[in-house]
Amino acid sequence: MLLRNKLLMVPGPTNIPNRVLEAMHRSIIYHRGEEFKDLYREIQDGLRYLFQTSNEVFVLSSSSSGGVECAIVNTISPGDKVLIVVNGVFSQRLRDVVEIYGGIPIELSVPWGKSISASDVEDLILKNMDIKAILIVHNETSTGVISPLAEIGDISDKYDKLLIVDAVSDLGGEEIKTDEWHVDICVAGTQKCLACPPGLALVSVSEKALDYVRNRSRPAFYFDLLRYIEYQKRMETPFTPAISLLFALREGLRLIKEEGLENRIERHQTCAEILRSGIKAMGLQMFSEEAFSNTVTVFKMPEKINPNEIRETLENRYGILIADGMGALKGKVLRIGTMGMISEPEIRFTLYALEKALNEQRACAIWTDHLNHP
Ligand SMILES: Cc1ncc(COP(=O)(O)O)c(C=O)c1O
């Protein structure tokens, strides 16, 4: 059961189960007290299960972008060469952050919507052996394309690079084996596949990455992982954390354990498959025909169909929110998120509403054509 006014079918934030919402309806506790340590300890256990890691996982009171910035500011020093796979809006942002902190991006540009080839990553490393780190968005939320992370992880390990992954829009919905796939820093957010409120960034950091942090050449303050490491030893955070959100996160992680990570990933896959085949059955085309994400589906708008009107009809008539395209895709595609607590009924209802909205616009387009060319 979800408490909500509108059905969020955007790629985050997502619908929040009552149990998670209700977990926040309680008094605030002291973040230097015993009760907090118990809360944080349980969260740590849940996060290790979710990330499939034995690494330290830090919880930052910031949106997911803070997690990305934290990963970069703590490991990339001015002048460091960084391989960045750029295939959409969020990977462009990774590049921007690296540049802001003085890193030198070595870009592997992949046309938006095309799948990423791990061997291209390897070729670029062979041409630039002094690359220090590889940065990649696992699930490009702007295009709906997922990257071959396991293979890229093997390459990163083979050449002893630091692998930093933005898994903000898919951790908890797609398989990510942090340790097995040699992911050194993995960043996620709470407002997507975890079905928790926005406002916390989750950052897993390997021992290898911690060495980079200890040897970094620049200071940091709010996102200083050295501080987080010290406080985490006693189950605390350096600054006053968003305690209510931590209550929500603990409950969200309990729900994930109860469902089982494998089942949850399978549910995301099933929902995305139903959505994709329903969209194709309406005669619409996917933005990408390769490497489909199971958490965000991006599809093209045919000529004469106005995507904004489709979104408005869905929202105003059916109470369903779906998202516009981002960056160069604005006004050209629509995006539907299948994240968190989404199940088959929500998908079927969204498909029903989408078909109605589309048919209405198609009928109007035919009628207008008829009036103009009687
Ligand atoms: C892949 C990816 N990275 C980063 C972000 C940024 O997250 P936030 O808005 O929580 O900072 C998003 C948000 O949609 C995302 O999808």
The ligand as a Gaussian input file, in Angstrom:
#p B3LYP/6-31G(d) Opt

LIG

0 1
 C       22.439000       8.707000     -12.999000
 C       22.182000       9.870000     -12.110000
 N       23.223000      10.447000     -11.502000
 C       23.075000      11.506000     -10.673000
 C       21.815000      12.028000     -10.441000
 C       21.689000      13.222000      -9.545000
 O       20.951000      12.905000      -8.418000
 P       20.453000      14.036000      -7.386000
 O       19.443000      14.853000      -8.117000
 O       19.869000      13.210000      -6.267000
 O       21.613000      14.824000      -6.956000
 C       20.708000      11.458000     -11.047000
 C       19.363000      12.006000     -10.844000
 O       18.425000      11.730000     -11.544000
 C       20.894000      10.344000     -11.898000
 O       19.857000       9.764000     -12.510000

